[in-house]
Amino acid sequence: MKIDEEQVGTVCVLKPSGTLVAETAVEFSEQLTARTAIPGARVVVSLSDVPYMDSQALEGLLDVADGLASRATTLKLAATSPTCREILKLTGLTGRFQLFSDVDDAVRSFLH
């Protein structure tokens, strides 16, 4: 799995490419957890190149979201592919994340 990482000002943008299932979901979750463990971390996850994610990927996202919630912030997901957006909707998890149509909007949301 390829995971691009870009620093946009003070915001870290992670962009995985490919399906987030089994071992790729674990690999991505570990990298995301490492980035969000830093005090004051500002992280956006772009899911534009993720055509599908399984329950393991959802668990990883939820674990990170819970950790951030304990520090009074939320996980920001951007450019979510239609299938992943539908998975979040069907599982009732859309309210657990801040969803943005594109990465720029998600990054700008840290200024508010």
Backbone as numpy.savetxt, mean C-alpha at the origin, in Angstrom:
# Nx Ny Nz CAx CAy CAz Cx Cy Cz
9.54 -10.93 -8.00 8.70 -9.75 -8.00 9.58 -8.52 -8.00
9.19 -7.56 -8.76 9.89 -6.28 -8.82 9.12 -5.27 -7.96
9.86 -4.58 -7.10 9.26 -3.53 -6.27 10.09 -2.27 -6.46
9.52 -1.32 -7.18 10.20 -0.04 -7.36 9.97 0.81 -6.13
10.99 1.54 -5.75 10.89 2.44 -4.61 11.39 3.81 -5.06
10.59 4.82 -4.81 10.94 6.18 -5.20 10.69 7.12 -4.04
11.59 8.03 -3.83 11.41 9.04 -2.78 10.88 10.30 -3.45
9.71 10.76 -3.03 9.11 11.99 -3.55 9.04 12.95 -2.37
10.04 13.81 -2.27 10.14 14.67 -1.09 10.37 13.80 0.13
9.44 13.90 1.09 9.56 13.10 2.31 8.72 11.83 2.26
8.15 11.53 1.10 7.24 10.39 0.96 7.93 9.27 0.18
7.86 8.07 0.71 8.37 6.88 0.04 7.22 6.26 -0.75
7.41 6.09 -2.06 6.40 5.47 -2.91 6.90 4.08 -3.30
6.14 3.06 -2.90 6.45 1.68 -3.27 5.51 1.25 -4.38
6.09 0.66 -5.43 5.28 0.24 -6.57 5.64 -1.20 -6.94
4.89 -2.16 -6.40 5.13 -3.55 -6.78 4.59 -3.81 -8.19
5.22 -4.75 -8.88 4.76 -5.15 -10.22 4.53 -6.66 -10.23
3.35 -7.05 -10.64 3.00 -8.47 -10.69 1.98 -8.82 -9.63
1.57 -10.06 -9.64 0.57 -10.50 -8.67 1.17 -10.58 -7.28
0.37 -10.22 -6.30 0.77 -10.31 -4.89 0.11 -11.56 -4.31
0.78 -12.69 -4.47 0.27 -13.96 -3.97 1.42 -14.73 -3.33
1.08 -15.51 -2.32 2.04 -16.40 -1.64 3.35 -15.69 -1.32
4.47 -16.19 -1.87 5.78 -15.65 -1.50 6.00 -14.21 -1.95
5.39 -13.80 -3.05 5.55 -12.39 -3.47 4.82 -11.46 -2.51
3.69 -11.92 -1.98 2.96 -11.12 -1.00 3.78 -10.96 0.28
4.44 -12.03 0.70 5.28 -11.98 1.90 6.46 -11.03 1.67
7.11 -11.16 0.52 8.25 -10.29 0.20 7.84 -8.82 0.22
6.70 -8.51 -0.41 6.23 -7.14 -0.44 5.86 -6.66 0.96
5.18 -7.49 1.73 4.78 -7.11 3.09 5.99 -6.80 3.96
7.04 -7.59 3.80 8.25 -7.34 4.58 8.88 -6.01 4.23
8.94 -5.69 2.94 9.52 -4.40 2.52 8.64 -3.25 2.99
7.33 -3.40 2.87 6.41 -2.35 3.31 6.50 -2.15 4.82
6.57 -3.23 5.57 6.70 -3.14 7.02 7.98 -2.42 7.42
9.06 -2.72 6.73 10.34 -2.06 7.02 10.25 -0.55 6.77
9.58 -0.16 5.70 9.47 1.27 5.37 8.56 2.01 6.34
7.52 1.35 6.82 6.57 2.03 7.71 6.99 1.95 9.17
7.99 1.16 9.50 8.46 1.05 10.89 9.25 2.27 11.33
9.71 3.05 10.40 10.49 4.25 10.70 9.55 5.30 11.30
9.90 5.89 12.44 9.05 6.94 13.03 8.81 8.08 12.03
7.56 8.48 11.92 7.20 9.57 11.01 7.18 9.15 9.55
7.17 7.85 9.28 7.19 7.35 7.91 5.97 7.84 7.13
6.23 8.21 5.91 5.17 8.60 4.97 5.32 7.69 3.76
4.35 6.78 3.60 4.45 5.77 2.56 3.17 5.72 1.74
3.35 5.66 0.43 2.26 5.45 -0.51 2.55 4.17 -1.27
1.54 3.34 -1.43 1.68 2.11 -2.22 0.89 2.29 -3.50
1.58 2.22 -4.63 0.92 2.28 -5.93 0.64 0.85 -6.38
-0.63 0.56 -6.62 -1.03 -0.79 -7.02 -1.43 -0.85 -8.50
-0.96 0.10 -9.28 -1.34 0.15 -10.70 -0.84 -1.05 -11.49
0.29 -1.63 -11.09 0.86 -2.77 -11.81 0.64 -4.09 -11.09
-0.37 -4.12 -10.22 -0.71 -5.35 -9.50 -2.08 -5.80 -10.00
-2.10 -6.82 -10.88 -3.38 -7.25 -11.44 -4.25 -8.05 -10.48
-3.62 -8.64 -9.44 -4.38 -9.48 -8.51 -3.60 -9.60 -7.20
-4.33 -9.70 -6.09 -3.70 -9.98 -4.80 -4.58 -10.96 -4.04
-3.92 -11.82 -3.26 -4.65 -12.84 -2.51 -4.81 -12.43 -1.05
-5.35 -13.34 -0.25 -5.61 -13.03 1.16 -4.33 -12.77 1.93
-3.23 -13.38 1.53 -1.96 -13.15 2.21 -1.51 -11.70 2.00
-1.70 -11.19 0.81 -1.36 -9.79 0.52 -2.26 -8.86 1.33
-3.54 -9.19 1.40 -4.47 -8.37 2.18 -4.08 -8.36 3.66
-3.69 -9.51 4.18 -3.26 -9.58 5.58 -2.04 -8.70 5.82
-1.10 -8.72 4.89 0.08 -7.88 5.02 -0.27 -6.41 5.02
-1.15 -6.01 4.10 -1.59 -4.61 4.05 -2.31 -4.23 5.34
-3.15 -5.12 5.84 -3.88 -4.84 7.09 -2.94 -4.74 8.28
-1.93 -5.60 8.35 -0.97 -5.53 9.45 -0.27 -4.18 9.46
0.14 -3.72 8.29 0.80 -2.41 8.18 -0.18 -1.30 8.53
-1.40 -1.39 8.03 -2.41 -0.38 8.33 -2.68 -0.30 9.83
-2.74 -1.44 10.49 -2.96 -1.46 11.95 -1.80 -0.80 12.68
-0.58 -1.11 12.25 0.59 -0.49 12.86 0.60 1.02 12.69
0.21 1.48 11.52 0.15 2.92 11.28 -0.99 3.57 12.07
-2.10 2.86 12.20 -3.24 3.40 12.95 -2.87 3.64 14.40
-2.01 2.79 14.93 -1.59 2.98 16.32 -0.74 4.25 16.47
-0.26 4.77 15.35 0.49 6.04 15.35 -0.33 7.16 14.73
-1.65 6.98 14.67 -2.60 7.98 14.21 -2.42 8.37 12.75
-2.14 7.38 11.91 -2.08 7.64 10.46 -2.65 6.42 9.74
-2.83 6.52 8.44 -3.40 5.42 7.66 -2.50 5.09 6.48
-2.65 3.87 5.99 -1.92 3.45 4.80 -2.60 4.03 3.58
-1.82 4.60 2.69 -2.36 5.23 1.49 -2.07 4.36 0.28
-3.13 3.97 -0.42 -3.02 3.17 -1.63 -3.41 4.04 -2.81
-2.63 3.96 -3.88 -2.88 4.81 -5.04 -2.96 3.98 -6.31
-3.71 4.50 -7.27 -3.80 3.91 -8.61 -4.10 2.41 -8.55
-5.02 2.05 -7.69 -5.37 0.64 -7.50 -5.99 0.08 -8.77
-5.47 -1.06 -9.23 -6.01 -1.69 -10.44 -7.48 -2.07 -10.20
-8.27 -2.15 -11.27 -9.70 -2.46 -11.10 -9.96 -3.75 -10.32
-9.19 -4.80 -10.58 -9.42 -6.07 -9.88 -9.09 -5.93 -8.39
-7.97 -5.28 -8.08 -7.60 -5.09 -6.66 -8.61 -4.20 -5.95
-9.10 -3.19 -6.64 -10.12 -2.31 -6.05 -11.38 -3.13 -5.74
-11.75 -4.02 -6.65 -12.92 -4.88 -6.44 -12.68 -5.84 -5.28
-11.48 -6.38 -5.15 -11.15 -7.27 -4.03 -11.30 -6.52 -2.71
-10.78 -5.30 -2.64 -10.91 -4.49 -1.42 -12.38 -4.22 -1.11
-13.16 -3.93 -2.15 -14.58 -3.65 -1.96 -15.34 -4.89 -1.48
-15.11 -6.03 -2.13 -15.83 -7.26 -1.78 -15.48 -7.77 -0.39
-14.27 -7.50 0.05 -13.86 -7.93 1.40 -14.21 -6.90 2.46
-14.76 -5.77 2.05 -15.16 -4.74 3.01 -13.98 -4.00 3.62
-12.85 -3.97 2.92 -11.65 -3.37 3.49 -11.33 -1.97 2.97
-12.15 -1.42 2.11 -11.82 -0.10 1.56 -11.70 0.96 2.63
-12.44 0.85 3.71 -12.39 1.84 4.78 -11.14 1.77 5.64
-10.37 0.71 5.49 -9.15 0.55 6.29 -7.96 1.28 5.71
-8.11 1.78 4.48 -7.02 2.46 3.78 -7.52 3.77 3.23
-6.60 4.68 2.95 -6.95 5.87 2.18 -6.65 5.53 0.74
-7.65 5.65 -0.12 -7.51 5.30 -1.53 -7.46 6.57 -2.38
-6.52 6.60 -3.31 -6.34 7.75 -4.19 -6.29 7.27 -5.64
-6.76 8.11 -6.55 -6.78 7.72 -7.96 -5.39 7.69 -8.57
-4.48 8.50 -8.04 -3.11 8.47 -8.55 -2.11 8.78 -7.44
-0.85 8.51 -7.73 0.22 8.67 -6.74 0.39 10.13 -6.34
0.29 11.04 -7.30 0.46 12.46 -6.98 -0.54 12.94 -5.93
-1.80 12.53 -6.07 -2.82 12.92 -5.09 -2.49 12.34 -3.71
-2.03 11.10 -3.69 -1.68 10.45 -2.42 -0.51 11.16 -1.75
0.50 11.51 -2.53 1.67 12.21 -1.98 1.24 13.59 -1.46
0.43 14.30 -2.23 -0.04 15.63 -1.80 -0.88 15.56 -0.54
-1.54 14.44 -0.30 -2.41 14.33 0.88 -1.61 14.46 2.18
-0.31 14.20 2.13 0.51 14.37 3.33 0.72 15.84 3.69
0.40 16.75 2.78 0.56 18.19 3.04 -0.61 18.77 3.78
-1.70 18.03 3.88 -2.92 18.55 4.52 -2.96 18.21 5.98
